[in-house]
Amino acid sequence: MRVISYNLRKNRASGELVALTERYTPNILCLQECNTIDLPAEVGNLHLADSTRRNRLGLAIYYRKDRFTAVKTQTFALKKSLHDRLAAPAHERLIATRLIDHVAQREFVVASFHAAPLTALNSLRRNQIHSAHEELSILGPGLPTLMVGDYNYPIFQGKLGNRVNRTGYDLTLSDTRTYTRYKFFRGHFDLATSMGLTISNVETLPQGTSDHMPILVTATYEQQTDAAHHPAEPASVSAEGLDFII
């Protein structure tokens, strides 16, 4: 299974989506900072499951209808940062779809996530990540789950990995940095957390017009699919994940 996650930088990179899906042939596409009013029903051979409604910086999920059937899609409001209260960029920071995978003959949950910006504390983003995982467990109890997106968490990722491990999730970074802006900020901002899945690779794709690079997640189902008994393992976090410059 191949999943692309892309922060479009206030929809600026929306024109790249068709070419991106044609080149990398994902099964699922997860978007952040998109203009949901203008989203097409189809991007290449991917169909829109749903998008957020109340966001200036919206979220969306696309999937291949020839492989999946969407059972249910939900959006979720998470704890707000001060930036959220003042600028109101995003009321809903999580969208998730429960899918039937007809190739594997099983269900799973995929989610697009956008954490609070760097003006907030890591503690608030950890709260958002934890709450998001709890919501996903309600949407698909015991199902394999993949949450991708802009975590805005460029430093102390080892500690984050340990925390999500304790709740049965794995944290996986991409092979190279995913964010660069104004030559001052750089690091792994776009991440994947998963349960009941083996992440074989997370590749950072070439940069387009967004300040974020897309990531391509390659995942397979684990034999043990009961998330309640998913063994805690060390987070897949490399030292390169601590590369962040101001």
BELKAUR-V781116 format. One record per residue. N is the residue number from 1. SS is DSSP state (H for helix, E for strand, - for the rest). PHI is phi in radians with two decimals (* if undefined). OMEGA is omega in degrees with one decimal (* if undefined). Layout:
n=N ss=SS phi=PHI omega=OMEGA
n=N ss=SS phi=PHI omega=OMEGA
This chain:
n=1 ss=- phi=* omega=-177.2
n=2 ss=E phi=-2.10 omega=-176.2
n=3 ss=E phi=-2.22 omega=174.9
n=4 ss=E phi=-1.80 omega=172.5
n=5 ss=E phi=-2.08 omega=-175.7
n=6 ss=E phi=-2.59 omega=170.2
n=7 ss=E phi=-1.54 omega=-171.0
n=8 ss=- phi=-1.45 omega=-178.2
n=9 ss=- phi=0.92 omega=179.5
n=10 ss=- phi=0.96 omega=173.8
n=11 ss=- phi=1.31 omega=-176.1
n=12 ss=- phi=-1.11 omega=-176.1
n=13 ss=- phi=-1.67 omega=-175.8
n=14 ss=H phi=-1.09 omega=-179.8
n=15 ss=H phi=-1.25 omega=-179.0
n=16 ss=H phi=-1.58 omega=-166.3
n=17 ss=H phi=-1.17 omega=-178.4
n=18 ss=H phi=-1.10 omega=179.6
n=19 ss=H phi=-1.11 omega=-179.7
n=20 ss=H phi=-1.12 omega=-179.3
n=21 ss=H phi=-1.25 omega=177.8
n=22 ss=H phi=-1.19 omega=-177.2
n=23 ss=H phi=-1.33 omega=-172.1
n=24 ss=H phi=-1.88 omega=175.0
n=25 ss=- phi=0.76 omega=177.0
n=26 ss=- phi=-1.28 omega=171.6
n=27 ss=- phi=-1.48 omega=-177.1
n=28 ss=E phi=-2.46 omega=177.8
n=29 ss=E phi=-2.22 omega=178.8
n=30 ss=E phi=-1.99 omega=-174.1
n=31 ss=E phi=-2.07 omega=170.6
n=32 ss=E phi=-2.28 omega=-179.6
n=33 ss=E phi=0.96 omega=176.1
n=34 ss=E phi=-1.88 omega=175.3
n=35 ss=- phi=-1.49 omega=-171.6
n=36 ss=H phi=-1.22 omega=178.8
n=37 ss=H phi=-1.16 omega=-175.6
n=38 ss=H phi=-1.73 omega=-177.3
n=39 ss=- phi=-1.17 omega=175.9
n=40 ss=- phi=-1.32 omega=177.5
n=41 ss=- phi=-1.22 omega=-179.7
n=42 ss=E phi=-2.30 omega=169.4
n=43 ss=E phi=-2.15 omega=-172.0
n=44 ss=- phi=1.08 omega=178.6
n=45 ss=- phi=-1.71 omega=179.4
n=46 ss=E phi=-1.82 omega=-177.1
n=47 ss=E phi=-1.90 omega=179.8
n=48 ss=E phi=-1.26 omega=173.8
n=49 ss=E phi=-1.27 omega=176.2
n=50 ss=E phi=3.14 omega=178.3
n=51 ss=E phi=-2.48 omega=175.2
n=52 ss=- phi=-1.24 omega=-176.0
n=53 ss=- phi=-2.01 omega=-169.0
n=54 ss=- phi=-1.90 omega=-174.8
n=55 ss=- phi=-1.85 omega=165.5
n=56 ss=- phi=-1.33 omega=175.0
n=57 ss=- phi=-1.97 omega=-166.8
n=58 ss=E phi=-1.48 omega=177.6
n=59 ss=E phi=-2.13 omega=179.6
n=60 ss=E phi=-2.70 omega=175.9
n=61 ss=E phi=-2.30 omega=172.9
n=62 ss=E phi=-2.02 omega=179.9
n=63 ss=E phi=-2.60 omega=178.7
n=64 ss=E phi=-1.44 omega=-178.5
n=65 ss=- phi=-1.25 omega=179.2
n=66 ss=- phi=-1.39 omega=177.1
n=67 ss=- phi=-2.04 omega=-172.9
n=68 ss=E phi=-2.09 omega=166.3
n=69 ss=E phi=-2.11 omega=178.7
n=70 ss=E phi=-1.41 omega=179.8
n=71 ss=E phi=-1.54 omega=-176.5
n=72 ss=E phi=-2.82 omega=174.2
n=73 ss=E phi=-2.19 omega=178.1
n=74 ss=E phi=-2.33 omega=171.4
n=75 ss=E phi=-1.97 omega=-173.9
n=76 ss=E phi=-2.39 omega=171.5
n=77 ss=- phi=-1.64 omega=179.3
n=78 ss=- phi=-1.91 omega=-177.8
n=79 ss=- phi=-0.98 omega=-174.4
n=80 ss=- phi=-1.54 omega=171.0
n=81 ss=- phi=-1.59 omega=175.8
n=82 ss=H phi=-1.07 omega=177.7
n=83 ss=H phi=-1.04 omega=178.2
n=84 ss=H phi=-1.09 omega=-177.0
n=85 ss=H phi=-1.24 omega=-177.5
n=86 ss=H phi=-1.50 omega=-174.2
n=87 ss=H phi=-1.71 omega=178.6
n=88 ss=- phi=0.88 omega=-179.7
n=89 ss=- phi=-1.39 omega=-171.5
n=90 ss=- phi=-2.73 omega=175.0
n=91 ss=- phi=-1.41 omega=-179.6
n=92 ss=- phi=-1.85 omega=-177.0
n=93 ss=- phi=-1.90 omega=179.4
n=94 ss=E phi=-2.62 omega=169.7
n=95 ss=E phi=-2.28 omega=-175.4
n=96 ss=E phi=-2.44 omega=178.9
n=97 ss=E phi=-2.23 omega=172.4
n=98 ss=E phi=-1.60 omega=-173.0
n=99 ss=E phi=-2.10 omega=166.5
n=100 ss=E phi=-1.73 omega=177.5
n=101 ss=E phi=-1.61 omega=-175.1
n=102 ss=- phi=-1.32 omega=176.4
n=103 ss=- phi=-1.29 omega=-179.2
n=104 ss=- phi=-1.55 omega=-178.9
n=105 ss=- phi=1.01 omega=177.7
n=106 ss=E phi=-2.75 omega=178.1
n=107 ss=E phi=-1.78 omega=171.4
n=108 ss=E phi=-2.73 omega=-177.6
n=109 ss=E phi=-2.10 omega=175.0
n=110 ss=E phi=-2.15 omega=-175.1
n=111 ss=E phi=-2.45 omega=172.8
n=112 ss=E phi=-1.93 omega=-169.7
n=113 ss=E phi=-2.24 omega=176.2
n=114 ss=E phi=-2.39 omega=-177.3
n=115 ss=- phi=-1.35 omega=176.7
n=116 ss=- phi=-1.05 omega=-175.8
n=117 ss=- phi=-1.22 omega=-174.9
n=118 ss=- phi=-1.15 omega=175.7
n=119 ss=- phi=-1.18 omega=176.8
n=120 ss=- phi=-1.56 omega=178.7
n=121 ss=- phi=-1.44 omega=174.6
n=122 ss=H phi=-1.01 omega=-179.8
n=123 ss=H phi=-1.06 omega=178.3
n=124 ss=H phi=-1.22 omega=178.1
n=125 ss=H phi=-1.15 omega=175.6
n=126 ss=H phi=-1.09 omega=176.3
n=127 ss=H phi=-1.07 omega=179.5
n=128 ss=H phi=-1.12 omega=-179.9
n=129 ss=H phi=-1.11 omega=179.2
n=130 ss=H phi=-1.08 omega=179.3
n=131 ss=H phi=-1.12 omega=178.4
n=132 ss=H phi=-1.07 omega=178.6
n=133 ss=H phi=-1.08 omega=178.2
n=134 ss=H phi=-1.12 omega=178.7
n=135 ss=H phi=-1.10 omega=-179.5
n=136 ss=H phi=-1.16 omega=178.8
n=137 ss=H phi=-1.21 omega=175.6
n=138 ss=H phi=-1.37 omega=178.7
n=139 ss=H phi=-1.13 omega=-179.4
n=140 ss=- phi=-2.41 omega=-176.0
n=141 ss=- phi=-1.01 omega=176.6
n=142 ss=- phi=1.33 omega=-177.2
n=143 ss=- phi=-1.54 omega=169.9
n=144 ss=E phi=-0.96 omega=-172.2
n=145 ss=E phi=-2.43 omega=175.6
n=146 ss=E phi=-2.29 omega=176.1
n=147 ss=E phi=-2.08 omega=-179.0
n=148 ss=E phi=-2.12 omega=176.1
n=149 ss=E phi=2.63 omega=-178.9
n=150 ss=E phi=-1.64 omega=-176.9
n=151 ss=- phi=-1.51 omega=-179.5
n=152 ss=- phi=0.85 omega=-173.5
n=153 ss=- phi=-2.34 omega=-170.9
n=154 ss=- phi=-1.43 omega=-179.5
n=155 ss=- phi=-2.27 omega=-177.6
n=156 ss=- phi=1.04 omega=-179.1
n=157 ss=H phi=-1.27 omega=175.5
n=158 ss=H phi=-1.08 omega=177.3
n=159 ss=H phi=-1.14 omega=177.0
n=160 ss=H phi=-1.08 omega=178.9
n=161 ss=H phi=-1.03 omega=178.7
n=162 ss=H phi=-1.12 omega=-179.4
n=163 ss=H phi=-1.18 omega=-178.9
n=164 ss=H phi=-1.23 omega=175.5
n=165 ss=H phi=-1.02 omega=-177.3
n=166 ss=- phi=-1.16 omega=177.4
n=167 ss=- phi=-1.79 omega=176.1
n=168 ss=- phi=1.64 omega=179.9
n=169 ss=- phi=-1.77 omega=171.2
n=170 ss=E phi=-1.93 omega=174.7
n=171 ss=E phi=-1.89 omega=-178.6
n=172 ss=E phi=-2.24 omega=175.6
n=173 ss=- phi=-1.61 omega=175.5
n=174 ss=- phi=-1.43 omega=-174.3
n=175 ss=- phi=-1.24 omega=176.7
n=176 ss=- phi=-2.43 omega=-178.2
n=177 ss=- phi=-1.04 omega=-175.8
n=178 ss=- phi=-2.05 omega=-173.9
n=179 ss=E phi=-2.49 omega=173.0
n=180 ss=E phi=-2.67 omega=-178.9
n=181 ss=E phi=-2.70 omega=176.8
n=182 ss=- phi=0.98 omega=-179.8
n=183 ss=- phi=1.09 omega=-179.6
n=184 ss=- phi=-1.92 omega=-176.4
n=185 ss=E phi=-1.88 omega=173.7
n=186 ss=E phi=-2.72 omega=179.9
n=187 ss=E phi=2.75 omega=175.4
n=188 ss=- phi=-1.52 omega=178.0
n=189 ss=- phi=-1.75 omega=-173.6
n=190 ss=E phi=-1.74 omega=-169.0
n=191 ss=E phi=-2.26 omega=174.1
n=192 ss=E phi=-2.33 omega=168.2
n=193 ss=E phi=-2.06 omega=-172.3
n=194 ss=E phi=-2.58 omega=176.1
n=195 ss=E phi=-2.48 omega=178.4
n=196 ss=- phi=1.28 omega=-179.9
n=197 ss=E phi=-2.30 omega=171.1
n=198 ss=E phi=-1.80 omega=179.3
n=199 ss=E phi=-1.60 omega=-177.3
n=200 ss=E phi=-1.47 omega=-178.7
n=201 ss=E phi=-2.87 omega=168.7
n=202 ss=E phi=-2.25 omega=-174.1
n=203 ss=E phi=-1.85 omega=172.3
n=204 ss=E phi=-1.43 omega=-178.0
n=205 ss=- phi=-1.56 omega=-177.6
n=206 ss=- phi=-1.03 omega=-177.4
n=207 ss=- phi=-1.30 omega=174.0
n=208 ss=- phi=-1.92 omega=-178.0
n=209 ss=- phi=-1.51 omega=176.7
n=210 ss=- phi=-1.46 omega=172.5
n=211 ss=- phi=-1.38 omega=172.9
n=212 ss=E phi=-1.78 omega=169.7
n=213 ss=- phi=-1.57 omega=174.0
n=214 ss=- phi=-1.15 omega=171.2
n=215 ss=E phi=-2.09 omega=178.6
n=216 ss=E phi=-2.02 omega=-178.2
n=217 ss=E phi=-1.74 omega=175.2
n=218 ss=E phi=-1.92 omega=-172.6
n=219 ss=E phi=-2.38 omega=172.7
n=220 ss=E phi=-2.28 omega=178.9
n=221 ss=E phi=-1.32 omega=172.0
n=222 ss=- phi=-1.38 omega=176.7
n=223 ss=- phi=-1.13 omega=176.4
n=224 ss=- phi=-1.50 omega=-175.7
n=225 ss=- phi=-1.77 omega=179.7
n=226 ss=- phi=-1.37 omega=-174.5
n=227 ss=H phi=-1.09 omega=-178.3
n=228 ss=H phi=-1.17 omega=-179.6
n=229 ss=H phi=-2.02 omega=178.0
n=230 ss=- phi=-1.20 omega=-176.4
n=231 ss=- phi=-1.25 omega=176.7
n=232 ss=- phi=-1.33 omega=178.4
n=233 ss=- phi=-2.25 omega=178.8
n=234 ss=- phi=-1.05 omega=179.2
n=235 ss=- phi=-1.15 omega=179.5
n=236 ss=E phi=-1.47 omega=-176.5
n=237 ss=- phi=-2.10 omega=179.8
n=238 ss=- phi=-1.73 omega=178.9
n=239 ss=H phi=-1.09 omega=-179.5
n=240 ss=H phi=-1.10 omega=179.2
n=241 ss=H phi=-1.13 omega=179.9
n=242 ss=H phi=-1.62 omega=-178.1
n=243 ss=- phi=-1.39 omega=-178.6
n=244 ss=- phi=-2.49 omega=-173.7
n=245 ss=- phi=-2.13 omega=172.2
n=246 ss=- phi=-2.08 omega=*
